Amino acid sequence: MRNLQSLLREILQLTTNIENNFPELYRKLNENPITITSKSSPKIDKKILQDYLESLKKLLRDQLEEHRMK
């Protein structure tokens, strides 16, 4: 499994890509890429970051697929 720094780097790269190239999808995220959760003192571990990264990837895949169908 990747380390936290690697996961955070990939999340940042992916959200930056979405923000720059898919603004309509970025607006749907309804979040600031720096702030993953709004809870005070959240417990964020590798599993949570990995799940978040996978959810971002899925959103992007779905968006790309939707545009291919048009």
C-alpha positions in Angstrom: 0.0 0.0 0.0 1.2 3.5 -0.7 2.3 5.9 1.9 0.2 8.9 3.0 2.4 11.4 1.1 2.0 9.5 -2.1 -1.7 9.3 -1.7 -2.0 13.0 -1.0 0.1 13.8 -4.0 -2.0 11.8 -6.3 -5.2 13.2 -4.9 -3.9 16.7 -5.4 -2.8 15.9 -9.0 -6.2 14.4 -9.8 -8.2 17.2 -8.3 -6.1 19.8 -10.1 -6.6 17.9 -13.4 -10.3 17.9 -12.7 -10.4 21.5 -11.8 -8.5 22.6 -14.9 -9.9 20.2 -17.5 -13.4 19.3 -16.2 -14.7 22.4 -14.4 -18.3 21.0 -14.6 -17.2 17.9 -12.7 -15.1 20.0 -10.3 -18.2 22.0 -9.4 -20.0 18.8 -8.6 -17.4 17.9 -6.1 -18.6 20.8 -4.0 -15.4 20.8 -2.0 -12.1 22.4 -1.6 -9.4 19.9 -2.7 -7.3 20.8 0.3 -10.2 19.9 2.7 -11.3 16.4 2.4 -13.6 16.4 5.4 -15.4 19.0 7.4 -15.3 17.2 10.7 -13.2 18.8 13.4 -10.2 16.6 14.2 -11.0 13.9 11.6 -9.1 10.7 11.7 -7.7 10.3 8.2 -5.7 7.2 7.5 -4.4 5.4 4.4 -7.7 3.5 3.9 -9.8 6.7 3.9 -7.4 8.5 1.5 -7.3 5.5 -0.8 -11.1 5.3 -0.9 -11.3 9.0 -1.6 -8.8 8.7 -4.4 -10.7 5.8 -5.9 -13.9 7.7 -5.7 -12.3 10.7 -7.5 -11.1 8.3 -10.2 -14.5 6.8 -10.6 -16.1 10.2 -10.9 -13.7 11.1 -13.7 -14.1 7.8 -15.5 -17.9 8.3 -15.4 -17.6 11.8 -16.7 -15.4 10.7 -19.6 -17.8 7.9 -20.4 -20.7 10.3 -20.4 -19.0 12.6 -22.8 -18.1 9.8 -25.1 -21.7 8.8 -25.4 -22.8 12.2 -26.5 
